[in-house]
Amino acid sequence: MSKPLYKVTFLNHGKVYELYAHRVASSNALWGFTEVGELVFDVHEGLVIDPTEERLREEFGNTRVLHLPMQSIVRVEEVEKKGASAIRDAASGEKVVTPFPMPARPR
C-alpha cells in the first residue's frame, strides 16, 4: 500500500502556498504547530516545466519538516494524486506568476 498524499494549503508572507506531502501530523515538540514532512515535488530532467514548482523546490527542497503554526493552515486534503503546486495572492486568489529568467540584454 502506498503512502497517503496530502495537499497542504497555508499562508506565508501574504501569499497562499499549496504543497504536497506524505506526512502531516500535530507537532509533539512545538505546541500549536503542525508538522508537514516528506514534501513531494515534480522531478524533471533538463528544462524547467513549471517555474512555480521550481521556485517551491528551491525554497523547500532541503526541508525535512515544516513546522507550520496552526493558524496559518488553510486546508489539508488527502488526495489520490499530485496536482500542480502553486503560490497564490492571498487577497485575490490569483496565481503568482514566477517569470522565467531572462538573459541580460547587451548594451
N, C-alpha and C positions, 0 to 999 in steps of 0.2 A: 504494500500500500504506500502510495506516495505521501509526502508531507503536505499538510494543508497550506494553502496560499492565501495571504491576506492583502487587501488593498487598504493602505492606511492613508487617510487624508488628515492633514494637520496644518495649523497656521505657523508661519515662520517669517518674521520681519515684514509683515504686511502683505504676505503672499500666501496662497494656499498650495501646499505641496501634496502630490499624490505619488506614493511609493508603494512598491510591492515587497513583501517579506514572508518568510516561512515561520517566523516566531513572533508572537505578540503576547505579553504577559504583564501583570501588575508587578511593579518593582518591589523586591524584598529589601533592597538596600536603601532605597530612597522613597519615603512616604509621599504619596501624591503624584508619583511618576509612573509612566507605562514604559516597559522595555520593548523595543522593536529590534529584532535581530535577524540575521541571515537575509540581508537585503538582496533582492533579485534585480539584475539589470540585463538588458539585451546585450549579447556579445556579438559584435560584428567585426570581421576582419577587413582591414583596408579602409574604405570610405566610411565616413560618418553618415548614417542614415537619418537619425533624429538628433538634432543639436540639443534639444532639451534633455533627452536621455543621457547624452554625453556630459552635459553640464551637471546633472544629478550624480552621475558616476564619478566625476571629478570631485564633487563636494562630499559625497558619502561613500565612495568606493572602498576606502580603507577603514570604514567604521565597522567595528564588531557589534556594538549595541548602541542604539539611540535611546536615551532616557528623555522621554517627552513629558512635559507637565500635562496632567490630565485635562486642564482647561484649554490647552492648545489643540487637543484632538477633536476633530470634527466628526469623523466616522471611521470605523473599522469594519470591513466587509470580508467575509470568507468567499473567495471566488474560485471558479473552475480553472480559468487560465489567465495568464498575464495579459493585460492590455497595455496601452501606452502610458508611461509615467508622464506627469505634467506639472507645470508650475503655472498657477493662475493668479490674477489680480484679485485680492480679497474683496474689493468693493464691487467690481463689475463682473467678476467670474470669468472674464476672457483670458485665454491662454496668453502667457507672457512669451513673446517671440524672442527666441535666442538667435541672434544673427550668426550667419556663417562668418568666419574670419575672412577679411578681405585683404588681398595683398596691397602693400603700400604703393601708391602711385608715384612714378618718377617725377621729379621737379624739373 
